[in-house]
Structure formats: structure tokens, C-alpha cells
Amino acid sequence: MFDAFRSLSPVLQALVATTGTYLLTAMGTLPVFFFRSAPRRLMDGMMGFAGGVMVAASCWSLLVPAIASGGVAPAAIGVLAGGAFMYFADQMLPHLHAEFPDEATSEGPPVVWRRPTLLMLAMTLHNFPEGLAVGVSFGGDEVGAATALAIGIGLQNIPEGLAIALPLRRGGMTRGRAFFWGQLSAAVEPVAGVVGASLALASGALLPYGMAAA
């Protein structure tokens, strides 16, 4: 099966991989059909696990290959550019962070949008770079490292799906709607994956910058 996957073009590999990360988000959202809430310590542990996976994936599947392919300077420029993009996006887009939505206040420009909409914007802001990272990694023609990155992101998407769906359910939303919004939070990842792979293939010289930025 993996040989068949390797035979695909990098763009199709990115599409398949990010579809998988999306489906794992949907899988993580499924408990909302059976539970209205989860213990805070359990959610803390799950989000800590997700954070650890992302730190490892960012380092070993993106930053280290970026340094290996382009050197320290392009990697540093990419990291700073990616961080700046996320900072300004965080400032410019109205959103509500999903980790602790019961305690969170709206961030970004003031709007009258409802909490589900703000949660969705926050998760889209978070998930687009994840899909982009997977796509850029496959565009670099390192299928093993890119696959490992996709698996890592998929694993940490499981608690993320739950983190957005349970508060919606607890707030009175029906099971079906809470599941719908939870899984929809990662629907942007396949699109971002295709964009990332296409950009990486368009210019190999930009690959180390793109991997570090992602």
C-alpha cells in the first residue's frame, strides 16, 4: 500500500495525507454523540499530548530538513516569517481559542458573531498552517519524513476535534451540529496541503523557506 502511495505525485500524496488528518479530527469529534463534557484534567492531558507531538513534528519533520536543504539562514528567515504571519493573523481575525472556550474571551477585532463562528475561525487559523506544513513537506520529495509529519498532525488533531465539539455540545448544541462544527474545523487542511505541495514544487529554491515557515 505504501508503495502505491509513493507512486503518486507529491500533490496527490499531500491531498491523501491531509484528508487523513481531517478524518482523524472527525474521529476525535465522535465522542460528542455520547458525552456532553470531559474532565478538565483529561482535556489538559490530551492538549499537552497534542502540543508535544506538534513540537516534535515541527522540529524533526520541518525545521531540521529545512536547515539540511538550505542552511541556517533560510531556515531562520522562514521561521520568523511564519511566526510573523501567525501573529498578524491572530491580531486581524476575530476568534475564540478552542482549548478553553468556556473561559476564553473574544480576540481580534470586535464583532457580534456567535461563539461557534469564533471557534471555527480560531481552528481554521490553526489548521491551515498544519495542512500547509504537510503539503510543503511532500513537495520536498521526502516521503518518509512527510508521512511521519502527517501522522503526527493527525494524532494531535484527535483531541483538537474533541476540544471544539464538547464545549458546543455543553452549550446546548445538538449532537449532530456539535459533530458537524467539530469536524469542519479541519476541512481546510486538504486544501492547504495541495497549496503547500504545489508551491514547493513550483520553486525548489523556496523549499527550505517554506518548510521553516510552515
JODA-V353937 format. One line per field, one symbol per residue. phi: phi as a letter, one per 40 degrees, with the letter a starting at -180 (. if undefined). psi: psi as a letter, one per 40 degrees, with the letter a starting at -180 (. if undefined). Layout:
# JODA-V353937
phi=???
psi=???
This chain:
# JODA-V353937
phi=.ccccccccdccdccccccccccccccccddccbbcaaddccccccccdcccccccccccbbcccccccbhcccccccccccccccccccccbcabcccbccbcbcbgdcabccddccccccccdcccccccccccccccgbccccccccccccccccccdcccccccccchccdccccdcccccbccccccccccccccccacccdccccccc
psi=ddddddeiidddddddddddddddddddedeeedidiiidddddddddddddddddddcdeddddddddeidddddddddddddddddddddhhihhedgddeiiiiaihieiidddddddddddddddddddddddddefgdddddddddddddeddddddddddddddeeiidddddddddddeeeddddddddddddddhddeddddddd.
